[in-house]
Amino acid sequence: MATEDKEIILLKVSGQDKPGVTAGLTSILANYDAIVLDIGQADIHDTLSLGILFEIQSGSTSGPVLKDLLFKAYELGINVKFIPITIPDYENWVKAQRKQRYIINVLGETLTAVQLAAVTKIMSDQKLNIDSIIRLTGRVSVVEKEEYPRSCVQLSVTGNIVDKSKMTASFMEISGRLDVDISFQEDNMYRRNRRLVCFDMDSTLIQTEVIDELAELNGVGEQVRAITESAMNGEIDFNESFKQRMALLEGLSEEVLQKVAENLPITKGAHRLMKALKYYGYKTAILSGGFTYFGEYLQKELGIDYVHANQLEIKNGVLTGKYLGEIVDGAKKAEYLKAIAEKEGIHINQTIAVGDGANDLPMLNLAGLGIAFHAKPKVKENAESSISSLGLDGVLYLLGYHDRHIDMMEE
């Protein structure tokens, strides 16, 4: 604790980044037995911004330490500035750390000043203060065209939100208007320790609704697509729609299923995401209102741990138009998520659910983090976070991973 015979000084450093800057300055502080109260550094295009808040003995000690720091700065070719901090101001700053902390991720193929200005204006209106900003995606060339452009920044913010529902609605509005994704999470112990990720299959892990494809091959595509769309938008009961669609598949050959499975259009970024999740020790699951026949195919392709979906009844090599066991609807998906978490000894707040349809909402709302992926409007409105501008590997940025954490898997 600072007393009357101590001074608190903020050392602000800027200039060309180079090895030895922090070592040189802190060695001088060490010579004067300074206590480092806080330290932070950022580097943009090899330009350094470093801050060191330190406590030093006042009087005969403070003058020499500032002189030595100035000399070292000249020697290193950097600029320094000293700002005295009063003890009351410092104590108010300490108390501010008791405010709620949040993480806001802003994602898109590219990020523009217009997008960031809109997001940060909403934060300012809600009395949230930005403590730090980190770029999670790699550096982008302005000369060579990216095959898969993606950009994400992570903002660490503090404050007591004035109106959370208004803030969420504002984020949703600019997300649609400016083509940018915004994820808002509490910065708590669970966010840093997610362990289970559960995925919907159709239109999430794969870019198709399999039941629609099967219906097309059985000559009833238009009828089934209409029922599927209505169910995904939450306009009719999922279980009833499922039974209606299943009945229309009667007579379809099992050989057709194999061909469809071999040509499933896996979503962009899925392989990268699954490889990273496996590398970092996550458990993964498919929780789908689709079919185990295709879920198990994806399980082998992507290395997924669990699959829970509907089982087709097949007799004499053809579909009967019926199913075996219970229908995997929205409630059942949430039930499976909870059961897997319990089996693996994972707290429910350490889980993540990713999906696009109305029947995914129960598991999205149950999980510690629910992500609406290229989802229907109703789902995006009711989910905590959404991704519509990037592929499935955008999930990694919401977990706080930097591209370098992902790229190291290739080394």
Order of alpha helices (4+ residues) and beta strands (2+ residues): beta-alpha-beta-beta-alpha-beta-alpha-beta-alpha-beta-beta-alpha-beta-beta-alpha-alpha-alpha-alpha-alpha-beta-alpha-beta-beta-alpha-beta-alpha-beta-alpha-beta-alpha-alpha
